[in-house]
Amino acid sequence: MPVGGRRYVGPVTTTPADLQIDETSRAVLAAGGLRLDVLDHTDAAAYAEWFRAETRGFHGAEPSAAVTEQQHSRLLDGHRLVGVWDPTTPAPDRPVATTICWPADLTVPGRRTVSAWAISGVTVAPTHRRRGIARALMEAELRTAVELGLPLAVLTVSESTLYGRYGFGVAALARDVKISTRRVRWTGPAAPGRIHFVPTEQLAVDGHEIVERVRRETPGQISYDREGTLWLRQLGLSADDDNAKKLRCVRYDDSGGTPQGFAIYRVTENEQDFAEHELTLHALVAATPEAYAGLWRFVLEIDLVSTVTAHLRPVDEPLRWMVSDFRAVRVTEVDHLWVRVLDVPAALGARTYAAAGRIVIAVDDPQDHAAGTWALDVGAAGTATVSAVDETADVIVTASALGSLLLGGVRATALAAAGSVHGDAARLDEMFRSPVEPYLSIWF
């Protein structure tokens, strides 16, 4: 192996769906009587069985024909669906394990993006646990990303104990927020624009441009197509979803009439007290500080609501400084975006840095994707070059720690205390910190 580990020459021209399944993982599962394969996503019947398996894996209700058809119609050319089949089950056409992956642009510090392999829909049927299926699937997806020339893999997780073993690290946190509106009055700025109710169907057309503007400014956000499932999910427009009928959409337009943000929410009635309803904020996306203030003030001042809850909010949200009672806004912090570095030069070279200089980083990666010793040379403008070197390292990091550090929101000194960074952690913090806190506003 070269001193710096594996080297990549950039994305290949093969599309994800065209790649054959990873032969290493195929052989591992075949030895246990299981078949690992890529699904032909144009086959509606095969997709229906795959979708039932994925839904079952997340304890969802049996999907209706309408939901299945909607999900199938929203698959894009870059999506790659993988399944594991057991021919001995009573339903041999239904997979016992699933993944769905696609290439996505991940925003990194400096308003730049880098291509990543987005891994989603990872399920294993409870009847088939402890047979090495999850490991075979994850290792297959990482090798597929390498074959595609993608420098990163990213995912959001339902279980936070599983993915560190594959070299993923927590790179962006999020907060759940609960606000007692009876205890607060607005003390933040008065937004000069206007709030309008808009039909969800209209927001589906003009809201995505706002999402894109915010994505390009925020490390941790990923790209998703207006025609795909993720945008549909953010809007709450899933077929046969009774909750979608309860959603209300508002848009903030600035004083010149330009849309700058939107919020989607629903109100749940308190049958015991009609003045004590709960508002659940489904999404609040603001491209300007004025839109942020205007939308939050609107939400907090809605009549007959005593509690507002919101999921997946940024950890640096200024809301608590915009209301009269700081303690009326309660927050719970959760891990959200996990990052796995596969190509160190491409990944580290994609972003900008807070301080110029040179640091030599050794990466300990038992899976060998990022292993090696790398010199990071940062110029006065914050751009970097990364090269493999045969030198003594200034700092040694695990592959998981490198994923956590990439977006600049996790401190190397904290990871040093945890034992996954050794050496000059303070210098890493000086160079890697991001002026914009990493944040991902969706699940995928």
Buried (B, 14 or more C-beta within 10 A) or exposed (E): EEEBBBEBEEEEEEEBBEBEBBEEBBEBBEEEEBBBBBBEBEEEEBBBBBBBBBBBBEEEEEBEEEBBBBBBEBBEEBBBBBBBBBEEBEEEBBBBBBBBBBBBBBBBBBEBBBBBBBBBBBBBBEEBEEBBBBBBBBBBBBBBBBBBBBBBBBBBBEEEEBBBEBBBBBBBBBBBBBBBBEEBEBEBEEBEBEBEEBEBEEBBEEBBEBBBBBBBEBBBBBBBBBEBBBBBBBBBBBBEEEEBEBBBBBBBBBEEEEBBBBBBBBBBEBEEEEEBBBBBBBBBBBBBEBBBBBBBBBBBEBEEBBBBBBBBBBBEBEBBEBBEBEEBBEBEEEBBBBBBBBBBBBBBBBBBBBBBEEBBBBBBBEBEBBBBBBBBBBEEEBBBEBBBBEEEBBBBBBBBBBBBBBBBBBBBEBBBEEEBBBBBBEBBBBBBBBEBBBBBBBBB
